């Protein structure tokens, strides 16, 4: 990972677009780890403000530190016609750099439902900020299918990767694993078909980058949300 000022500035812009409202200390810790000092980023932040690449709010004192946001002109909601339907959207962004790894890490370490993450990102890309009630309704609508169909298929696919005998070397078991993988993908598509109908009343009440960050923060804690938001943000911009 590079350490020149330009690289740091680019990373700051990406981070602030994904998580508006961060202070310099928060930005430093996101980029360089816990305990990093704000001096590592404050000059870059201020240069980005002067260049119009970021917007700074707050008084700058201990009780009201500066917080950084994307410039207002950049926070334009994506028009719904610009974003594909949920399933093709999911396939496209999941193929983006680092998205699959981040989503699977959230799944394995935090119990996240990747399909809910992609649905929340899809709604965010359309400017819809989820409410806790809407998220609860989506979980309720899809939890039985996920628990009884998607997760067992995933567990079987993973088990066949290493055994039991005659797996994994046997050609027949490899073919079976490929069939299970295809069935798992179809089960996820069915889950997303249910999610795509929710919520019933859509809004475009925020810029898409702010909506994306807000939605994912409902599903994951702090740093875990950032780890998923950043690659999804880049993938959505590339659509």
C-alpha positions as protocol buffer text, in pm:
chain_id: "A"
residue {
  index: 1
  type: UNK
  ca { x: 0 y: 0 z: 0 }
}
residue {
  index: 2
  type: UNK
  ca { x: 144 y: 334 z: -107 }
}
residue {
  index: 3
  type: UNK
  ca { x: 212 y: 615 z: 136 }
}
residue {
  index: 4
  type: UNK
  ca { x: 247 y: 921 z: -88 }
}
residue {
  index: 5
  type: UNK
  ca { x: 17 y: 1216 z: -30 }
}
residue {
  index: 6
  type: UNK
  ca { x: -181 y: 1159 z: -349 }
}
residue {
  index: 7
  type: UNK
  ca { x: -262 y: 801 z: -248 }
}
residue {
  index: 8
  type: UNK
  ca { x: -366 y: 912 z: 100 }
}
residue {
  index: 9
  type: UNK
  ca { x: -586 y: 1186 z: -47 }
}
residue {
  index: 10
  type: UNK
  ca { x: -757 y: 939 z: -280 }
}
residue {
  index: 11
  type: UNK
  ca { x: -822 y: 704 z: 10 }
}
residue {
  index: 12
  type: UNK
  ca { x: -963 y: 989 z: 221 }
}
residue {
  index: 13
  type: UNK
  ca { x: -1206 y: 1084 z: -58 }
}
residue {
  index: 14
  type: UNK
  ca { x: -1322 y: 722 z: -97 }
}
residue {
  index: 15
  type: UNK
  ca { x: -1366 y: 681 z: 278 }
}
residue {
  index: 16
  type: UNK
  ca { x: -1558 y: 1006 z: 327 }
}
residue {
  index: 17
  type: UNK
  ca { x: -1789 y: 927 z: 37 }
}
residue {
  index: 18
  type: UNK
  ca { x: -1864 y: 592 z: 199 }
}
residue {
  index: 19
  type: UNK
  ca { x: -1895 y: 731 z: 554 }
}
residue {
  index: 20
  type: UNK
  ca { x: -1976 y: 1103 z: 559 }
}
residue {
  index: 21
  type: UNK
  ca { x: -1923 y: 1291 z: 885 }
}
residue {
  index: 22
  type: UNK
  ca { x: -1591 y: 1142 z: 999 }
}
residue {
  index: 23
  type: UNK
  ca { x: -1347 y: 1351 z: 1201 }
}
residue {
  index: 24
  type: UNK
  ca { x: -975 y: 1366 z: 1124 }
}
residue {
  index: 25
  type: UNK
  ca { x: -900 y: 1122 z: 1408 }
}
residue {
  index: 26
  type: UNK
  ca { x: -1160 y: 879 z: 1273 }
}
residue {
  index: 27
  type: UNK
  ca { x: -1017 y: 908 z: 922 }
}
residue {
  index: 28
  type: UNK
  ca { x: -663 y: 848 z: 1048 }
}
residue {
  index: 29
  type: UNK
  ca { x: -768 y: 539 z: 1243 }
}
residue {
  index: 30
  type: UNK
  ca { x: -963 y: 397 z: 949 }
}
residue {
  index: 31
  type: UNK
  ca { x: -662 y: 440 z: 719 }
}
residue {
  index: 32
  type: UNK
  ca { x: -371 y: 365 z: 950 }
}
residue {
  index: 33
  type: UNK
  ca { x: -511 y: 167 z: 1242 }
}
residue {
  index: 34
  type: UNK
  ca { x: -621 y: 225 z: 1600 }
}
residue {
  index: 35
  type: UNK
  ca { x: -427 y: 498 z: 1776 }
}
residue {
  index: 36
  type: UNK
  ca { x: -317 y: 675 z: 1457 }
}
residue {
  index: 37
  type: UNK
  ca { x: -279 y: 1050 z: 1507 }
}
residue {
  index: 38
  type: UNK
  ca { x: -488 y: 1300 z: 1316 }
}
residue {
  index: 39
  type: UNK
  ca { x: -171 y: 1477 z: 1202 }
}
residue {
  index: 40
  type: UNK
  ca { x: -127 y: 1194 z: 951 }
}
residue {
  index: 41
  type: UNK
  ca { x: -428 y: 1315 z: 756 }
}
residue {
  index: 42
  type: UNK
  ca { x: -513 y: 1674 z: 856 }
}
residue {
  index: 43
  type: UNK
  ca { x: -301 y: 1841 z: 589 }
}
residue {
  index: 44
  type: UNK
  ca { x: -450 y: 1621 z: 316 }
}
residue {
  index: 45
  type: UNK
  ca { x: -802 y: 1684 z: 450 }
}
residue {
  index: 46
  type: UNK
  ca { x: -753 y: 2059 z: 444 }
}
residue {
  index: 47
  type: UNK
  ca { x: -603 y: 2055 z: 95 }
}
residue {
  index: 48
  type: UNK
  ca { x: -900 y: 1851 z: -26 }
}
residue {
  index: 49
  type: UNK
  ca { x: -1137 y: 2107 z: 127 }
}
residue {
  index: 50
  type: UNK
  ca { x: -949 y: 2391 z: -43 }
}
residue {
  index: 51
  type: UNK
  ca { x: -970 y: 2205 z: -374 }
}
residue {
  index: 52
  type: UNK
  ca { x: -1346 y: 2150 z: -336 }
}
residue {
  index: 53
  type: UNK
  ca { x: -1309 y: 1771 z: -317 }
}
residue {
  index: 54
  type: UNK
  ca { x: -1444 y: 1760 z: 41 }
}
residue {
  index: 55
  type: UNK
  ca { x: -1667 y: 1978 z: 256 }
}
residue {
  index: 56
  type: UNK
  ca { x: -1578 y: 2054 z: 619 }
}
residue {
  index: 57
  type: UNK
  ca { x: -1834 y: 2122 z: 891 }
}
residue {
  index: 58
  type: UNK
  ca { x: -1807 y: 2197 z: 1262 }
}
residue {
  index: 59
  type: UNK
  ca { x: -1630 y: 2453 z: 1476 }
}
residue {
  index: 60
  type: UNK
  ca { x: -1296 y: 2277 z: 1496 }
}
residue {
  index: 61
  type: UNK
  ca { x: -1279 y: 2271 z: 1877 }
}
residue {
  index: 62
  type: UNK
  ca { x: -1262 y: 1973 z: 2115 }
}
residue {
  index: 63
  type: UNK
  ca { x: -1638 y: 1972 z: 2162 }
}
residue {
  index: 64
  type: UNK
  ca { x: -1720 y: 2029 z: 1796 }
}
residue {
  index: 65
  type: UNK
  ca { x: -1441 y: 1883 z: 1582 }
}
residue {
  index: 66
  type: UNK
  ca { x: -1430 y: 1928 z: 1207 }
}
residue {
  index: 67
  type: UNK
  ca { x: -1627 y: 1661 z: 1023 }
}
residue {
  index: 68
  type: UNK
  ca { x: -1575 y: 1587 z: 655 }
}
residue {
  index: 69
  type: UNK
  ca { x: -1842 y: 1527 z: 391 }
}
residue {
  index: 70
  type: UNK
  ca { x: -1852 y: 1490 z: 13 }
}
residue {
  index: 71
  type: UNK
  ca { x: -1917 y: 1824 z: -158 }
}
residue {
  index: 72
  type: UNK
  ca { x: -2286 y: 1894 z: -200 }
}
residue {
  index: 73
  type: UNK
  ca { x: -2266 y: 1875 z: -579 }
}
residue {
  index: 74
  type: UNK
  ca { x: -2137 y: 1519 z: -552 }
}
residue {
  index: 75
  type: UNK
  ca { x: -2425 y: 1400 z: -334 }
}
residue {
  index: 76
  type: UNK
  ca { x: -2682 y: 1358 z: -609 }
}
residue {
  index: 77
  type: UNK
  ca { x: -2913 y: 1055 z: -580 }
}
residue {
  index: 78
  type: UNK
  ca { x: -2866 y: 805 z: -860 }
}
residue {
  index: 79
  type: UNK
  ca { x: -3174 y: 796 z: -1081 }
}
residue {
  index: 80
  type: UNK
  ca { x: -3358 y: 461 z: -1051 }
}
residue {
  index: 81
  type: UNK
  ca { x: -3318 y: 409 z: -1426 }
}
residue {
  index: 82
  type: UNK
  ca { x: -2940 y: 412 z: -1378 }
}
residue {
  index: 83
  type: UNK
  ca { x: -2943 y: 111 z: -1146 }
}
residue {
  index: 84
  type: UNK
  ca { x: -3036 y: -238 z: -1271 }
}
residue {
  index: 85
  type: UNK
  ca { x: -3279 y: -471 z: -1096 }
}
residue {
  index: 86
  type: UNK
  ca { x: -3158 y: -633 z: -776 }
}
residue {
  index: 87
  type: UNK
  ca { x: -3027 y: -964 z: -913 }
}
residue {
  index: 88
  type: UNK
  ca { x: -2822 y: -823 z: -1205 }
}
residue {
  index: 89
  type: UNK
  ca { x: -2706 y: -542 z: -974 }
}
residue {
  index: 90
  type: UNK
  ca { x: -2586 y: -801 z: -721 }
}
residue {
  index: 91
  type: UNK
  ca { x: -2402 y: -1006 z: -983 }
}
residue {
  index: 92
  type: UNK
  ca { x: -2234 y: -693 z: -1121 }
}
residue {
  index: 93
  type: UNK
  ca { x: -2119 y: -537 z: -794 }
}
residue {
  index: 94
  type: UNK
  ca { x: -2023 y: -871 z: -634 }
}
residue {
  index: 95
  type: UNK
  ca { x: -1776 y: -919 z: -919 }
}
residue {
  index: 96
  type: UNK
  ca { x: -1614 y: -585 z: -835 }
}
residue {
  index: 97
  type: UNK
  ca { x: -1270 y: -564 z: -671 }
}
residue {
  index: 98
  type: UNK
  ca { x: -1272 y: -674 z: -303 }
}
residue {
  index: 99
  type: UNK
  ca { x: -1653 y: -689 z: -279 }
}
residue {
  index: 100
  type: UNK
  ca { x: -1684 y: -1068 z: -250 }
}
residue {
  index: 101
  type: UNK
  ca { x: -1402 y: -1091 z: 5 }
}
residue {
  index: 102
  type: UNK
  ca { x: -1553 y: -813 z: 219 }
}
residue {
  index: 103
  type: UNK
  ca { x: -1903 y: -961 z: 206 }
}
residue {
  index: 104
  type: UNK
  ca { x: -1784 y: -1313 z: 291 }
}
residue {
  index: 105
  type: UNK
  ca { x: -1576 y: -1179 z: 579 }
}
residue {
  index: 106
  type: UNK
  ca { x: -1886 y: -1001 z: 713 }
}
residue {
  index: 107
  type: UNK
  ca { x: -2081 y: -1325 z: 671 }
}
residue {
  index: 108
  type: UNK
  ca { x: -1827 y: -1545 z: 849 }
}
residue {
  index: 109
  type: UNK
  ca { x: -1721 y: -1304 z: 1127 }
}
residue {
  index: 110
  type: UNK
  ca { x: -2045 y: -1115 z: 1193 }
}
residue {
  index: 111
  type: UNK
  ca { x: -2315 y: -1354 z: 1074 }
}
residue {
  index: 112
  type: UNK
  ca { x: -2422 y: -1111 z: 802 }
}
residue {
  index: 113
  type: UNK
  ca { x: -2662 y: -1220 z: 530 }
}
residue {
  index: 114
  type: UNK
  ca { x: -2485 y: -1130 z: 204 }
}
residue {
  index: 115
  type: UNK
  ca { x: -2815 y: -1105 z: 19 }
}
residue {
  index: 116
  type: UNK
  ca { x: -2941 y: -850 z: 272 }
}
residue {
  index: 117
  type: UNK
  ca { x: -2615 y: -655 z: 234 }
}
residue {
  index: 118
  type: UNK
  ca { x: -2656 y: -646 z: -144 }
}
residue {
  index: 119
  type: UNK
  ca { x: -3025 y: -551 z: -112 }
}
residue {
  index: 120
  type: UNK
  ca { x: -2937 y: -268 z: 128 }
}
residue {
  index: 121
  type: UNK
  ca { x: -2665 y: -151 z: -112 }
}
residue {
  index: 122
  type: UNK
  ca { x: -2911 y: -167 z: -405 }
}
residue {
  index: 123
  type: UNK
  ca { x: -3165 y: 46 z: -221 }
}
residue {
  index: 124
  type: UNK
  ca { x: -2888 y: 286 z: -119 }
}
residue {
  index: 125
  type: UNK
  ca { x: -2778 y: 319 z: -481 }
}
residue {
  index: 126
  type: UNK
  ca { x: -3133 y: 432 z: -555 }
}
residue {
  index: 127
  type: UNK
  ca { x: -3125 y: 688 z: -274 }
}
residue {
  index: 128
  type: UNK
  ca { x: -3350 y: 497 z: -33 }
}
residue {
  index: 129
  type: UNK
  ca { x: -3242 y: 511 z: 333 }
}
residue {
  index: 130
  type: UNK
  ca { x: -3365 y: 202 z: 517 }
}
residue {
  index: 131
  type: UNK
  ca { x: -3544 y: 227 z: 848 }
}
residue {
  index: 132
  type: UNK
  ca { x: -3503 y: -35 z: 1123 }
}
residue {
  index: 133
  type: UNK
  ca { x: -3866 y: -137 z: 1069 }
}
residue {
  index: 134
  type: UNK
  ca { x: -3806 y: -198 z: 698 }
}
residue {
  index: 135
  type: UNK
  ca { x: -3495 y: -402 z: 773 }
}
residue {
  index: 136
  type: UNK
  ca { x: -3682 y: -609 z: 1032 }
}
residue {
  index: 137
  type: UNK
  ca { x: -3958 y: -680 z: 782 }
}
residue {
  index: 138
  type: UNK
  ca { x: -3704 y: -795 z: 521 }
}
residue {
  index: 139
  type: UNK
  ca { x: -3536 y: -1028 z: 769 }
}
residue {
  index: 140
  type: UNK
  ca { x: -3871 y: -1170 z: 874 }
}
residue {
  index: 141
  type: UNK
  ca { x: -3974 y: -1228 z: 511 }
}
residue {
  index: 142
  type: UNK
  ca { x: -3656 y: -1413 z: 414 }
}
residue {
  index: 143
  type: UNK
  ca { x: -3521 y: -1578 z: 731 }
}
residue {
  index: 144
  type: UNK
  ca { x: -3702 y: -1915 z: 693 }
}
residue {
  index: 145
  type: UNK
  ca { x: -3585 y: -1958 z: 332 }
}
residue {
  index: 146
  type: UNK
  ca { x: -3230 y: -1854 z: 422 }
}
residue {
  index: 147
  type: UNK
  ca { x: -3213 y: -2086 z: 724 }
}
residue {
  index: 148
  type: UNK
  ca { x: -3382 y: -2390 z: 571 }
}
residue {
  index: 149
  type: UNK
  ca { x: -3259 y: -2371 z: 211 }
}
residue {
  index: 150
  type: UNK
  ca { x: -2971 y: -2128 z: 143 }
}
residue {
  index: 151
  type: UNK
  ca { x: -2760 y: -2205 z: 448 }
}
residue {
  index: 152
  type: UNK
  ca { x: -2787 y: -2588 z: 423 }
}
residue {
  index: 153
  type: UNK
  ca { x: -2687 y: -2572 z: 56 }
}
residue {
  index: 154
  type: UNK
  ca { x: -2392 y: -2348 z: 144 }
}
residue {
  index: 155
  type: UNK
  ca { x: -2284 y: -2583 z: 423 }
}
residue {
  index: 156
  type: UNK
  ca { x: -2301 y: -2884 z: 191 }
}
residue {
  index: 157
  type: UNK
  ca { x: -2102 y: -2706 z: -81 }
}
residue {
  index: 158
  type: UNK
  ca { x: -1832 y: -2612 z: 169 }
}
residue {
  index: 159
  type: UNK
  ca { x: -1823 y: -2962 z: 317 }
}
residue {
  index: 160
  type: UNK
  ca { x: -1776 y: -3123 z: -24 }
}
residue {
  index: 161
  type: UNK
  ca { x: -1472 y: -2902 z: -82 }
}
residue {
  index: 162
  type: UNK
  ca { x: -1273 y: -3109 z: 170 }
}
residue {
  index: 163
  type: UNK
  ca { x: -1466 y: -3435 z: 219 }
}
residue {
  index: 164
  type: UNK
  ca { x: -1600 y: -3675 z: 331 }
}
residue {
  index: 165
  type: UNK
  ca { x: -1447 y: -3951 z: 117 }
}
residue {
  index: 166
  type: UNK
  ca { x: -1463 y: -4000 z: -174 }
}
residue {
  index: 167
  type: UNK
  ca { x: -1472 y: -3617 z: -191 }
}
residue {
  index: 168
  type: UNK
  ca { x: -1297 y: -3397 z: -277 }
}
residue {
  index: 169
  type: UNK
  ca { x: -1079 y: -3573 z: -539 }
}
residue {
  index: 170
  type: UNK
  ca { x: -1347 y: -3797 z: -690 }
}
residue {
  index: 171
  type: UNK
  ca { x: -1481 y: -3663 z: -1020 }
}
residue {
  index: 172
  type: UNK
  ca { x: -1839 y: -3755 z: -935 }
}
residue {
  index: 173
  type: UNK
  ca { x: -1828 y: -3563 z: -606 }
}
residue {
  index: 174
  type: UNK
  ca { x: -1675 y: -3263 z: -784 }
}
residue {
  index: 175
  type: UNK
  ca { x: -1965 y: -3268 z: -1028 }
}
residue {
  index: 176
  type: UNK
  ca { x: -2207 y: -3295 z: -736 }
}
residue {
  index: 177
  type: UNK
  ca { x: -2046 y: -2995 z: -567 }
}
residue {
  index: 178
  type: UNK
  ca { x: -2088 y: -2793 z: -887 }
}
residue {
  index: 179
  type: UNK
  ca { x: -2458 y: -2887 z: -892 }
}
residue {
  index: 180
  type: UNK
  ca { x: -2495 y: -2787 z: -525 }
}
residue {
  index: 181
  type: UNK
  ca { x: -2322 y: -2456 z: -598 }
}
residue {
  index: 182
  type: UNK
  ca { x: -2567 y: -2389 z: -882 }
}
residue {
  index: 183
  type: UNK
  ca { x: -2861 y: -2477 z: -654 }
}
residue {
  index: 184
  type: UNK
  ca { x: -2726 y: -2244 z: -385 }
}
residue {
  index: 185
  type: UNK
  ca { x: -2701 y: -1960 z: -637 }
}
residue {
  index: 186
  type: UNK
  ca { x: -3058 y: -2021 z: -752 }
}
residue {
  index: 187
  type: UNK
  ca { x: -3177 y: -2026 z: -390 }
}
residue {
  index: 188
  type: UNK
  ca { x: -3008 y: -1690 z: -336 }
}
residue {
  index: 189
  type: UNK
  ca { x: -3175 y: -1553 z: -649 }
}
residue {
  index: 190
  type: UNK
  ca { x: -3513 y: -1662 z: -510 }
}
residue {
  index: 191
  type: UNK
  ca { x: -3436 y: -1490 z: -179 }
}
residue {
  index: 192
  type: UNK
  ca { x: -3349 y: -1173 z: -367 }
}
residue {
  index: 193
  type: UNK
  ca { x: -3675 y: -1195 z: -563 }
}
residue {
  index: 194
  type: UNK
  ca { x: -3855 y: -1163 z: -229 }
}
residue {
  index: 195
  type: UNK
  ca { x: -3628 y: -878 z: -117 }
}
residue {
  index: 196
  type: UNK
  ca { x: -3671 y: -689 z: -444 }
}
residue {
  index: 197
  type: UNK
  ca { x: -4039 y: -635 z: -360 }
}
residue {
  index: 198
  type: UNK
  ca { x: -3947 y: -466 z: -30 }
}
residue {
  index: 199
  type: UNK
  ca { x: -4003 y: -209 z: 104 }
}
residue {
  index: 200
  type: UNK
  ca { x: -4340 y: -139 z: -52 }
}
residue {
  index: 201
  type: UNK
  ca { x: -4292 y: 239 z: -45 }
}
residue {
  index: 202
  type: UNK
  ca { x: -3967 y: 360 z: -200 }
}
residue {
  index: 203
  type: UNK
  ca { x: -3805 y: 696 z: -129 }
}
residue {
  index: 204
  type: UNK
  ca { x: -3516 y: 888 z: -277 }
}
residue {
  index: 205
  type: UNK
  ca { x: -3443 y: 1091 z: 33 }
}
residue {
  index: 206
  type: UNK
  ca { x: -3062 y: 1108 z: 25 }
}
residue {
  index: 207
  type: UNK
  ca { x: -2760 y: 1111 z: -201 }
}
residue {
  index: 208
  type: UNK
  ca { x: -2676 y: 754 z: -300 }
}
residue {
  index: 209
  type: UNK
  ca { x: -2341 y: 748 z: -122 }
}
residue {
  index: 210
  type: UNK
  ca { x: -2496 y: 864 z: 207 }
}
residue {
  index: 211
  type: UNK
  ca { x: -2785 y: 618 z: 167 }
}
residue {
  index: 212
  type: UNK
  ca { x: -2541 y: 334 z: 98 }
}
residue {
  index: 213
  type: UNK
  ca { x: -2338 y: 406 z: 413 }
}
residue {
  index: 214
  type: UNK
  ca { x: -2649 y: 451 z: 627 }
}
residue {
  index: 215
  type: UNK
  ca { x: -2807 y: 126 z: 509 }
}
residue {
  index: 216
  type: UNK
  ca { x: -2498 y: -86 z: 564 }
}
residue {
  index: 217
  type: UNK
  ca { x: -2443 y: 66 z: 909 }
}
residue {
  index: 218
  type: UNK
  ca { x: -2782 y: -81 z: 1007 }
}
residue {
  index: 219
  type: UNK
  ca { x: -2655 y: -428 z: 920 }
}
residue {
  index: 220
  type: UNK
  ca { x: -2296 y: -421 z: 1050 }
}
residue {
  index: 221
  type: UNK
  ca { x: -2101 y: -255 z: 1331 }
}
residue {
  index: 222
  type: UNK
  ca { x: -1854 y: 33 z: 1269 }
}
residue {
  index: 223
  type: UNK
  ca { x: -1538 y: -93 z: 1101 }
}
residue {
  index: 224
  type: UNK
  ca { x: -1713 y: -398 z: 955 }
}
residue {
  index: 225
  type: UNK
  ca { x: -1963 y: -168 z: 783 }
}
residue {
  index: 226
  type: UNK
  ca { x: -1680 y: 44 z: 643 }
}
residue {
  index: 227
  type: UNK
  ca { x: -1496 y: -264 z: 513 }
}
residue {
  index: 228
  type: UNK
  ca { x: -1803 y: -355 z: 305 }
}
residue {
  index: 229
  type: UNK
  ca { x: -1914 y: -3 z: 215 }
}
residue {
  index: 230
  type: UNK
  ca { x: -1587 y: 106 z: 54 }
}
residue {
  index: 231
  type: UNK
  ca { x: -1559 y: -168 z: -214 }
}
residue {
  index: 232
  type: UNK
  ca { x: -1935 y: -157 z: -278 }
}
residue {
  index: 233
  type: UNK
  ca { x: -1914 y: 219 z: -323 }
}
residue {
  index: 234
  type: UNK
  ca { x: -1641 y: 177 z: -585 }
}
residue {
  index: 235
  type: UNK
  ca { x: -1829 y: -104 z: -761 }
}
residue {
  index: 236
  type: UNK
  ca { x: -2153 y: 97 z: -779 }
}
residue {
  index: 237
  type: UNK
  ca { x: -1970 y: 398 z: -922 }
}
residue {
  index: 238
  type: UNK
  ca { x: -1843 y: 169 z: -1196 }
}
residue {
  index: 239
  type: UNK
  ca { x: -2187 y: 51 z: -1305 }
}
